[in-house]
Amino acid sequence: MVVSFYGSMLEHTGGIKTYKPENSPNVRLLIDELGCQFGADFCDFLISEESCVFLVNGKSIAALAGLSTKLHPGDKIEVLPFIEAG
């Protein structure tokens, strides 16, 4: 499993574009792991509804099981900044 960060997410990761989680069985626990890796503020930012979009294998977690979406070895997780159109 690999997590890729894009756009303004890189400001929170110190420029790190990819991260390989150790053992995150779902998105919520992945966010906790990312908080341990990159700081509690990043964790809070990730769970804010309007800050970013999570894609698991190209599908938004909003169309899956939300934060309970299960993760498996080999999954590709993308974290993109939420872009508001006006």
N, C-alpha and C positions, 0 to 999 in steps of 0.2 A: 504494500500500500504506500502511496506517495501523495503528499499534499502539495499543491502548487499555489503560490500567491501571485496576485497581479495588481498592477496599478498602485494606488495609495496604500494597499496592504503592506507593501515593501517598507514603508516608513515604520511600521510597527514591528517588522521582523529584522530590522537592521540590514535590509537589503537581501536577506536570504530568500531565494525564489522557490526552493523546494525543501520539504522536511519529510523524513520517514518516521512515522509514529512507531512506538514500541508495541503497544497493545491497546488499541481503542476499539471496542466492539460496537460502538455507536457514535453518532456525531456529537452528542452531549459530552461523552467521555473524551472524545477527541479534543473538544474545546477546552476541557480541563487540562489535558496534556499540553496543549498549545499555550495555555496560561502559565503552566509551570516552566515551559521552555522560553517564552517570550515576555512574561510578566502578567500580573493580574489585570492590569489596565487593558491589555490586549484581549484577554478572556472576556472582560466586561464589554468591550467593543464588539466582539464577535457575536455575543448573544443579544445585542441590541437589534431590534427588528429592522431598522432602516439603515444599518451600517454596511451590510454585505450580503452576498448570496453564496450559498454553498451548492456546488454541483457534485454529485456522486456518479461517476461514469457518464457524465454529460446530462444528467437529469437533476433538476432542482429538488432539494429536499422538501420544498413546499408541496411538490407533486408526489412525494414518497411518504415517509412517516415523520417528517419534521426532524426535530432533534433526536428522536428515537430511531432514526434510520440506521439499520444495521450496516456495519462495515466488515469487509472480508479482505484477506490477503489478495493483493493484485488490484484492488480498487484504486481508481484515480479520483482524488478529491481536489476540486478547484475552489478557491476562495477569491471571489471577485468583489470589488467595491460596488455598493449599490449606487446606481446612477438614476437620479430623479430627472425626469423630463418635464418640461413646463410649457 
